[in-house]
Amino acid sequence: MPTVPTTPAVPDQAAAAPDVARDALSVNLNRRRLAGGWSLRELSAATGVSKGLLSQIERAEANPTLDVLHRVAAALGTDPAELLRRSLLPPHIVRAGDLDEPDDETSVNLLFATPGHGRTEMYRSRLHPHSQSQLSTHGAGSVEYVMVVSGRVDLVVDDVRHHLEAGDSARFDARVGHFYSTQDVPAVTYSIVGYPMS
């Protein structure tokens, strides 16, 4: 019997599509939830979707129904298409040597900012010994996250002082007055400020 030639197997792109959508949803849901300051429990209460299912979606382990997708999107102030959109944002590299960091003064550099409502901003700050950043507030609903990369800082929020060592992180209500200060050791911090969806 003659041998029938075979053709090489071609990856089925359609079969891969659900994985791509699930991965995009996982990333977008987690990013938008954290940017809005939502905990899983809070988002669950707002949508009627169980905390467990939301967690599974963020881990790309579950396929939500269209109804669940619509409810989650509405709570986050977006639409289902945006939650399923793959990120096409290319890497944007900021070189440390390009930052404006004079040797003799405290510096704060805005590294990245997302436009529009629900925006986020990322900063790098370098504080010299015995220095203090400016007193800041960022408006209603804003949340600030900070990590100390090196040195030691005191985070003062609403006149309450919190001591942070290298590797420590903090999250706080950024609508109240706050600043960072050092004693005898310089410090470098990275901060992210998240603003609410309006």
Salt bridges, closest charged atoms under 4 A:
ASP19 OD1 - ARG22 NH2 2.25
GLU58 OE2 - ARG33 NE 2.52
GLU61 OE1 - ARG59 NH2 2.86
ASP67 OD2 - ARG71 NH2 2.79
GLU82 OE2 - ARG85 NH2 2.55
GLU101 OE2 - ARG124 NE 2.70
GLU101 OE1 - ARG126 NH1 4.00
GLU121 OE2 - ARG119 NE 3.49
GLU144 OE1 - HIS138 NE2 3.22
GLU144 OE1 - HIS178 NE2 2.85
ASP154 OD2 - ARG161 NH1 3.25
ASP154 OD1 - HIS163 ND1 2.85
GLU165 OE2 - HIS163 NE2 2.96
ASP173 OD2 - ARG175 NE 2.62
ASP184 OD1 - ARG152 NH2 3.51
